[in-house]
Amino acid sequence: MLADATTRSGGTATAPPQAVATELAAVVTVPTGTSVVPVAPLLPVVPTGFTARCTRVLLSPWSRLSLLLVLLAGAASTVLLFHPQRLLSDGWPPQLSGATAALVFAAAYGLCSVAFVPRPLINLAAGALFGSQLGIGSALAGTVLGAGISFGLGRVLGQDALRPLLRGRWLKAADGQLSRHGFRSMMAARLFPGLPFWGVNYCAAVSRMGWTPFLLATALGSLPNTAAYVVAGARASSPTSPAFLIAMACIALPALGGAVVAWRKRHHLRPQ
């Protein structure tokens, strides 16, 4: 029967799906005693109705992007209300000390960096609260944690909606660089001063960069700048000490170099 449906005059033709399903129902049988009962093939069930439509709308790329924007706006509003930067003046709660305090600070650092709190302020606070060594470890852990949270939010909630918008020449070039050379590109972005931490996180999330090169390059590339700010915060009480002066030089010189590079490359930013 299937051969008759698929061959005509020595040639080959494709039977319509309805005919194939009908013949399969006639061929596939299950013996039940002395009689034979035809079994219809199982077809995929597509959910319909109001609930299914609502689910598709809520899980659509633009709905997820809207949720991301709402979350970021809420985080920024929380920062404006609670002023976490007061740690620089008020100090850490006396109930917490040592490694426990450093772990709690690292978690708070990560959440604050997602909420757009300037990282230099948090790095200075880490040095003032915990000293150089413990402060660097806590601040670097918080940096990686905040970057990972931002990257995950951008990848899950924003990538599907924003990738179709990458049509400009610059946007395509940046996306290709991040996608093909993730580790090298992220190292350069972390080392280059002036690039916003949160902006780099979400740009990387929209690209096809993997998790491992993103987190590893963030940890290595953020270490010099983070360490400089933490040491400056730890030695702020003695501004004439060699450690403080070296830390300030490590902060100022890369910023000056970045400004010079940006000035020399300013013609690339002009519209053609």
N, C-alpha and C positions, 0 to 999 in steps of 0.2 A: 504493500500500500504506500509506504514512504517512497519507494522507488518510482512508482507511477506519479507521485506528486512532484518529484524533483527532476525527472527526465522527460523531455519532450523532443521527438524527432531527432534523436541522436545527440542533442545538445543538453545543456545543464541549465536548470532554472531554479530559483529559490522560492519555496512555498511560503505563503503568508503565515505569520505567527499563529493566527487562529486555526488554520488547517493543521499545522504541526501539533498544536496543543490538543486538537480533537483526536488526531490519530494516536498521539501518545496515550490519551485517555482510553482509547480502544485497545491499545497493545498492552499497557501495563495493567495486569490483573492480579488478583489475590484469590487463591482457591479457598472456598469455604464449604467444605463437605463435597457434595456432588455438583454444586453450582459454581459459576465463575462470576465475580462481581468486578466491574471496571472501576479503576481508581483514577480520579482526576489529578493532574499534576498540581503541586503546591506553587502558588504565585505569591510574590512579595506583597505584603499589605502596606499601603501608604496611608499614614494617619491623616484623617480629615477632620473638619469641624473647627469650632471656635477655639478650643484649647490648642490644637495643633498650629493654627495660624498665629495665635499669640506667642507660642513658643518660638516659632520661626522668626517673628519680629523681634523678640527679646534677644535672641541669639544672633541676630544679623550683625554684620561688621559695624554699621553706623550706630546701632544701639550700644554695642560694646565700647565704641569710641566715646560716645556720650557719657557712659558710666565712668570711663577713665577721667574725662574732664571734670565730672562732678567730684570724684574722689580727690583729684588734685586741688580743686577749688576748696573743698572742705579741709584738706590738710593745710593749705596756706592760711585759711581763716583761723584755724586752731593755733597756728604759730603767732598770728597777730594778737590773739586773745591772751595766750599764756606766756609769751615772751621767754622762750627757753634760753635766750642769750643772757638772761640775768644770772646764769651760772658764773659768768665772769666776775660779777660783783658780789653775789650772795653766797657763793661757794656751794659745795656738795652737802647733802644731808648728812649729819653726823652719825646716823644709824648705819650707814654703809661705809666700808673701808676695805682697803686691800684689793685682792683679786675680784671679790664679789662686786665691789663698786666699779671696777674697771669693766667687768662684763655688762653690768647694767648700763654704764655709760656708753659702751659700744652699741648696745641695742637702741638706746635713745639717740645716739649719733646717726644710726642708719635711718631711723624714722624721720629725724629732723632734716637730713639731707634730701629725703624724698619730698619733704614739705617745703623745699626751697630755702631753708636756713643757710646762709653763707657758710661754707666749710671753713674758711680761715678763722671765723669767730669760734667755731667748735674746736678747731685744732688748738687755738690759743688757750681755750678753757681746759682742754685735756692736759696741756703742759702745766698750767697753773694748779690744777687739782691733783695730778698724779706724778708730776716730775717727767723727766725726759724719757726714760726707758719704758716704764709702764704706760705713760701717756702716748708714746708712739705706737705701741702695740694695740692699745685700745682704739686710738683714732684710725689706724689702718684697718682694723677689723670692722669698725663702723663704716668706713669708706666702702669696703667691699660689700658689706651687707646692704647699705643704701643703694649702691649701684646694681646689685642683684635684684632688689625689690623693684627698682625702676625699670630694669630691663625686662623682668617677668611681666610687669603690668603692661608695658608697651607692647611686648610680643603677643600676649594673650588678648588684650583689649583694643590695640590700635593698629597692628600690622596689616590685617586684612582690609581695613578701610583706607589706610594711607598709602599702601603700595601702588594701587592704581593711579594715584595722583603724582607719581614720580615721572613726570613727562618732560620737564625742563632739562636743558643740557647740563647744568651744574648739578641738579638733583640726581640725574642718572649717573654722572661721573662719580659723585660722592657715594651713591649706593653701590656702584660697581667696585669702588675701592674698598669699602667696608666689607662687602660680601666676599671678595676674592682674597683680600689681604687683611683679614680681621685682626690678627695679633699685632702686626706691624702698624696698621692704621690706628688701632686703639692706643698703642704705646705712644705714638706721636701726639695723639690728641690729649693724653694725660700729661705728657711732659710739656706741651706747649701751653704757656700761661695765657689766661684771658678767655679760654673757651669755657662756657658754663658747664658745670658738672652734670646737671640734670639734662641739659640739651644734648650732650654727647650720649648720655644713657639712652634717651628715647630715639635718637637717630640710629644708634646701633641696633635697637630693638626692631625698628622698621626694616632694617636691612636683613640679609640672610646670614649674618654672623652667628657663629655657634657660641654656646655658653662658656665652654672651656677657654677659648682664646680671649673672650671678653673679660672674664673674671681674673684670669692670670695677668693679662696686660694692665688691667685696672690696679691690681695689687702692686705690680712692679713699677708702673709708670707714676702712680700717686705717691710712692714712698719718699722721693726727695723733697717734694714740696710740703708734704704732710710733716715730715721730720723737721724741716726748717721752722715751720710755724709752731710745732709743739715745743721745740727747744727755746724758741723766742718767748713763748708763754711761761716756760719753766724758769727762765732767767730774767724775766721782766723786772724783778726787784733789783737787779744789778745791771743796768743798761750799759755799763762800761766794761763788762766782763768780756773776754775773748769769745766765749761760746755765744753770747748774745749778738755780738758784732758779726761773727761768722754766719749765724743764722739769718740775720737781717740782710747780709750780702747775698746769701743763697736765695732769698726771696726777691730782692731788688734786681739782681743781674738777669735772671731769666725773664722777668717782666720787661726790663729794658730791651733785652734781645728780641723778645716777641714784638714789642712795639716797632723796633727797627725793621724787622722782617715784614710786618704788616704795612709799614710805610713804603718799603721798596716794592711790594707786590700790589700796591693800591690800584695800579692801572688795570689789573685783572678783574677788579670789581666794577669797573665802568661798563655801562651798557655798550654793546657793539653796534 
